[in-house]
Amino acid sequence: MTLGARAIVENSDGQILLVRHTYTKGLYLPGGGVESGDTVRQTICKELHEEAGIHVTGAPVQIGIYSNHNIMRNDHVVLFRLDAGAWKQAGQPDAREISETIWCDPLNPPADATPATKRRLKEQFGDAQPSDHW
């Protein structure tokens, strides 16, 4: 089994953070895979720092655990949410991994946001019913 962690990060204007990786197309919620010896919370804090220069100052709220079997058999993603008071800017993204970070309206993300990203945003900010599948 593989496990990943992603986060919906909100700013004080109600916008959410998306990242563009250097190695794949589309905009994603920030996050990454859980490495051996790390907890899911350690992973999301580390990934937010690497991908967006964000230092987590509060407790990330776990939203759900999703099956990601369309991408890889037996893969799962844990989704967290951080409101504007739970983080601070503390650096820059790792330019080797992230080519762009953007803040956007959660109900009107850019057209190239991934389908899974759009589904999670509709579930959290719109009227979509939650799914167990990423």
C-alpha positions in Angstrom: 0.0 0.0 0.0 1.2 3.5 -0.7 0.0 6.6 1.1 0.1 10.3 0.2 -1.0 13.5 1.9 -2.4 16.7 0.4 -3.8 19.9 1.9 -6.3 22.6 1.1 -4.5 25.7 2.3 -6.6 28.9 2.7 -5.4 32.5 2.9 -7.1 35.4 4.7 -8.9 36.3 1.4 -10.6 32.9 1.2 -8.4 31.8 -1.6 -6.8 28.3 -1.8 -3.3 27.4 -2.8 -2.5 25.3 -5.9 0.9 24.2 -7.1 2.3 23.4 -10.6 5.1 20.7 -10.6 8.0 20.8 -12.9 7.6 17.2 -13.9 3.8 16.8 -14.7 1.0 18.9 -16.2 -1.8 20.5 -14.2 -2.4 22.3 -10.9 -2.6 20.3 -7.7 -3.3 20.7 -4.1 0.1 20.7 -2.4 1.4 17.4 -0.9 3.3 14.3 -1.5 4.0 10.7 -0.5 4.5 9.5 3.0 8.1 8.2 3.4 9.2 5.4 5.6 9.4 6.6 9.2 7.3 9.7 8.7 3.7 10.2 9.9 1.1 11.6 7.6 1.1 14.9 9.6 4.9 15.1 9.4 4.6 14.6 5.6 2.1 17.3 5.0 4.1 19.8 7.0 7.3 18.9 5.2 5.6 19.0 1.8 4.0 22.4 2.4 7.4 23.8 3.3 9.1 22.3 0.2 6.3 23.0 -2.3 5.1 26.4 -1.0 7.5 27.8 1.6 4.7 27.4 4.2 5.4 26.8 7.9 2.5 25.1 9.6 1.8 26.8 13.0 -1.5 25.1 13.8 -2.9 21.7 13.7 -3.9 20.5 10.1 -7.5 19.3 10.2 -7.9 15.9 8.6 -10.8 16.0 6.1 -10.7 12.4 4.8 -8.9 9.4 3.4 -9.5 8.6 -0.3 -8.8 5.6 -2.5 -6.6 6.6 -5.4 -6.7 3.2 -7.2 -7.2 4.9 -10.6 -3.6 6.1 -10.4 -2.0 3.2 -8.6 -3.4 0.0 -7.2 -3.8 0.2 -3.4 -2.9 3.9 -3.2 -4.6 6.2 -0.7 -4.5 10.0 -0.1 -5.1 11.7 3.3 -6.5 15.2 2.8 -6.0 18.0 5.3 -7.3 21.6 5.6 -5.4 24.6 7.0 -7.2 27.8 7.5 -5.4 31.2 7.3 -4.5 31.2 11.0 -2.7 27.8 10.9 0.3 28.7 8.8 2.7 31.5 7.9 4.9 32.1 4.9 8.5 31.1 5.7 10.3 30.8 2.5 10.1 30.0 -1.2 9.0 26.8 -3.0 11.7 24.4 -4.1 12.1 25.5 -7.8 13.4 22.1 -8.8 10.0 20.7 -8.0 7.5 23.6 -8.2 7.3 25.9 -11.2 4.4 28.0 -10.0 2.2 28.6 -6.9 -1.1 30.3 -7.3 -4.0 31.4 -5.0 -7.4 31.1 -6.5 -11.1 31.1 -5.7 -11.9 27.6 -4.5 -15.2 27.5 -6.6 -13.5 28.8 -9.7 -10.1 27.1 -10.0 -8.1 27.4 -13.2 -9.1 25.2 -16.1 -6.0 23.1 -15.8 -6.5 22.1 -12.1 -6.6 18.4 -12.0 -10.0 16.6 -11.9 -9.3 15.3 -8.4 -8.4 18.8 -7.2 -11.6 20.2 -8.6 -13.7 17.5 -7.0 -12.2 18.1 -3.5 -12.8 21.8 -3.8 -16.5 21.3 -4.8 -16.9 19.0 -1.9 -15.3 21.4 0.6 -16.6 24.7 -0.7 -19.6 23.8 -2.9 -22.5 21.5 -2.8 -20.9 18.3 -4.1 -21.4 15.1 -2.1 -18.1 13.7 -0.7 -16.6 10.7 -2.4 -14.3 8.0 -1.1 -12.4 8.0 -4.3 -9.7 10.6 -5.1 
